[in-house]
Amino acid sequence: MRDIALLVMLLALGWASFRRPWVGLLALVFVGVMHPQGYVSGFMQGFPAYFALLVVVALSAGWQLFRGRAWPPLFWDWRLAGLALLWGQFVLTTALGINPWAGWPRLMEVSKILPLILLVLLLIDTRVKLNWLLMTVGLSLAAVILKGGYWAFITGFHDRVYGPPGSQYAGNNEFAVATAMAIPLLALWYREADSKMLRWIVAILIALGFASALSSWSRGGLLSISVVALLLVWHSRRKWLAIPLLLMVVGLAVVGLSDEWVARMQTMAAPELEASAATRLELWRLGWDYALQHPWFGGGFGGWIYLTLPVGASRAWHSAYIEIVAEHGFPGLVLWVSLVFGSVVSLSVLIARNRRWQLPGLTDQAAMLRASLAAYLVGAAFLSIAYWELLYLLLACAILLSRFAKVARIERTG
């Protein structure tokens, strides 16, 4: 039944994608983020749902442009140059990498992000559509959060919560960070909702998001949701209510969570005393030392296969920062950090300027996007998630928000 339901859903989304390309883009994001094929076990399990929808959306967008005889307005943003330079570095480090047989396939896999980013930049041409895109990302993850939060409560937070099988955040640690990134987007949906019932539903999803992230038993996830909680309180319009509520939730968590959970979180203070944390420290040392020895190009994609042999080999660097610098050298690290941190700074500038501009909704969008990226930056310190599609999708949203704010400001001043 699940396979049939997925097939029907994809046919409906495909039809909607052909009728309206930007709606198809939302469908594409929904399938890519939620990864529904991870929940089936029959004939649809290996079906390339994402690729099929991508083709439909691309053809529909191309036909729309041809029929309208009008190209979408081009615009410039420094992050577009940053993305181009970063991918150029990826190609260069792959060509010079120490593991080309694994590097080239990995480069092709990572480069699948680019068509989605291009479609976002072309088809999302208003702030209203951007809002729908952000809410779609939140809703896509909410479907997983609902399942994870339910499991957290019925098990009394004694069992770990995982993401959709086969997705980029299938593991408990990755799921916790993705959930932390989704919570601000759900908060944006809460602020935009007109219906009181819808606000209650979204509020419950946010609460389940915090619960499922806690029940992932992820130390990096705990730090990510802590940052998100503080930023949500900071941007709350009712701090007199938000601060006591946050303190109450923290108190309930301390009382309700198991001793084993608390003991695991306490290892963050002394990572060398815990086996997995100590291994991560050694992996970081190996990656950093190699980057110092090969500062310009690193080891390329797949270099970890050889570089982590001293610790018995590993499947990941367990840090996006080490992952980037070890695989693409310091130029790659500078470009990547500039894109992510630069977007956070750019969003902060928008928030500050909008105190004078008073553009409706701009502050909420910028603040929640910033909170989502902040959750990523914290979680990325402990996970190899430098090439997450979700990250680059949010970076594209930050680019568009800067563009829309500039256009609105120009229109207002005449």
Buried (B, 14 or more C-beta within 10 A) or exposed (E): EBBEEBBEBBEEBBEBBBEBBBBBBBBBBBBBBBBBBBBBEEEBBEBEBBEBBBBBBBBBBEEBBEEEEEEEEEBEBEBBEBBEBBBEBBEBBBEBBBBBEBBBEBBEEBEBBEBBBEBBBBBBBEBEBBBBBBBBBBBBBBBBBBBBBBBBEEEEBEEBBBBBEEBBBBBBBBBBBBBBBBBBBBBBBBBBBEEEEEBEBBBEBBBBBBBBBBBBBBBBBBBBBBBBBEBBBEBBEEEEEBEEEBEEBEEEBEEEBEEEBEEBBEBBEEBEEBEEBBBBEBBBEBBBEBBEEBEBBBBBBBBBBEBBEEBEEBEBBBBBBBBBBBBBBBBBBBBBBBBBEBBBEBBEEBBEBBEEBEBEBBBBBBBBBBBBBBBBBBBBBBBBBBBBBBBBBBBBBBBBBBBBBEBBBEEEEE
